[in-house]
Amino acid sequence: MNSRTLRRKFAAGLRTGLRVVWPILSALLGLIVGLGLLVGWRENWSIEESIYFAFVSGLTIGYGDLAPKLLLTRVLAILIGVCGVLLTAIVAAIAVKALTAATDSSEK
C-alpha cells in the first residue's frame, strides 16, 4: 500500500474518532475557556489575556507572562491544566487508534 492511501486511511480514522468524542472534546474546550475567563475576571485580566492564559496553561506550555496571584485562581489554573492534559491525551489516543487501524489494514 502506498503512503497516499495510508494517509487517507489515517485521516478518515482520525475524523471518525474525533466525531465520536467531539462532545467530550467540546466540553473540555468549553471548561478550559470558562475557567480561564473566571481566572481572568478575578485577576482583572482582559478577555484575550484570560483565554490566552487558559490555553497556554491547559497545553502545559506555561510561559509565565501571566500568573495568577490569588489562591482561588491558582487552584483554577490547576484545573485548567488537568483539563488540558485530558484534552491532549484524548486527541493522542484517537491519533494512535487511527494510525493503528490504517497500518493494520495495509498489512492485510
C-alpha positions as CSV (number, residue, x, y, z in Angstrom):
1,M,0.0,0.0,0.0
2,N,1.4,3.4,-0.9
3,S,1.8,6.3,1.5
4,R,-1.0,8.3,-0.1
5,T,-3.6,5.6,0.7
6,L,-2.2,5.2,4.2
7,R,-2.5,8.9,4.8
8,R,-6.1,8.8,3.6
9,K,-7.0,5.9,5.8
10,F,-5.3,7.7,8.8
11,A,-7.2,10.9,8.1
12,A,-10.5,9.0,7.8
13,G,-9.9,7.2,11.1
14,L,-8.9,10.5,12.8
15,R,-12.1,12.2,11.5
16,T,-14.2,9.3,12.7
17,G,-12.6,9.2,16.1
18,L,-12.9,13.0,16.6
19,R,-16.5,12.8,15.6
20,V,-17.2,10.2,18.2
21,V,-15.6,12.0,21.1
22,W,-16.5,15.5,20.0
23,P,-19.0,16.0,22.9
24,I,-16.2,15.3,25.3
25,L,-13.6,17.5,23.5
26,S,-16.0,20.4,23.2
27,A,-16.9,20.1,26.9
28,L,-13.2,20.2,27.8
29,L,-12.6,23.1,25.5
30,G,-15.5,25.0,27.0
31,L,-14.3,24.2,30.5
32,I,-10.8,25.5,29.7
33,V,-12.2,28.7,28.3
34,G,-14.8,29.1,31.1
35,L,-12.2,28.6,33.8
36,G,-9.8,30.9,32.0
37,L,-12.4,33.6,31.9
38,L,-13.1,33.1,35.6
39,V,-9.4,33.4,36.5
40,G,-9.1,36.4,34.3
41,W,-12.1,38.1,35.9
42,R,-10.7,37.5,39.4
43,E,-7.2,38.7,38.4
44,N,-8.5,41.7,36.4
45,W,-7.2,40.5,33.0
46,S,-8.7,41.2,29.7
47,I,-10.7,38.5,27.9
48,E,-7.9,38.0,25.4
49,E,-5.4,37.6,28.2
50,S,-7.7,35.2,30.1
51,I,-8.2,32.9,27.1
52,Y,-4.5,33.1,26.2
53,F,-3.6,32.1,29.8
54,A,-6.2,29.3,29.8
55,F,-4.7,27.6,26.6
56,V,-1.1,28.3,27.5
57,S,-1.7,26.7,30.9
58,G,-4.0,23.9,29.5
59,L,-1.5,22.9,26.9
60,T,1.1,22.9,29.7
61,I,3.3,25.4,27.9
62,G,3.2,27.9,30.7
63,Y,5.2,30.9,29.5
64,G,4.9,32.6,32.9
65,D,4.0,36.0,31.5
66,L,0.6,35.8,33.2
67,A,0.5,34.1,36.6
68,P,-2.5,34.0,39.0
69,K,-1.8,35.5,42.4
70,L,-4.9,34.6,44.4
71,L,-5.3,31.1,46.0
72,L,-8.6,30.5,44.2
73,T,-7.2,31.4,40.8
74,R,-4.2,29.2,41.4
75,V,-6.5,26.3,42.1
76,L,-8.5,27.0,39.0
77,A,-5.2,27.1,37.0
78,I,-4.5,23.6,38.2
79,L,-8.0,22.5,37.0
80,I,-7.2,24.1,33.6
81,G,-4.0,22.1,33.5
82,V,-5.8,18.9,34.2
83,C,-8.4,19.6,31.5
84,G,-5.6,20.4,29.1
85,V,-3.8,17.1,29.8
86,L,-7.1,15.2,29.3
87,L,-7.7,17.0,26.0
88,T,-4.2,16.2,24.8
89,A,-4.5,12.6,25.9
90,I,-7.8,12.1,24.1
91,V,-6.5,13.6,20.9
92,A,-3.3,11.5,21.1
93,A,-5.3,8.3,21.7
94,I,-7.5,9.0,18.7
95,A,-4.5,9.6,16.5
96,V,-2.8,6.3,17.7
97,K,-6.0,4.4,17.1
98,A,-6.4,5.9,13.6
99,L,-2.7,5.1,12.8
100,T,-3.0,1.6,14.1
101,A,-6.2,0.9,12.1
102,A,-4.6,2.4,9.0
103,T,-1.4,0.3,9.3
104,D,-3.2,-2.9,10.3
105,S,-5.4,-2.8,7.2
106,S,-2.4,-2.1,5.0
107,E,-0.7,-5.3,6.1
108,K,-3.6,-7.5,5.1
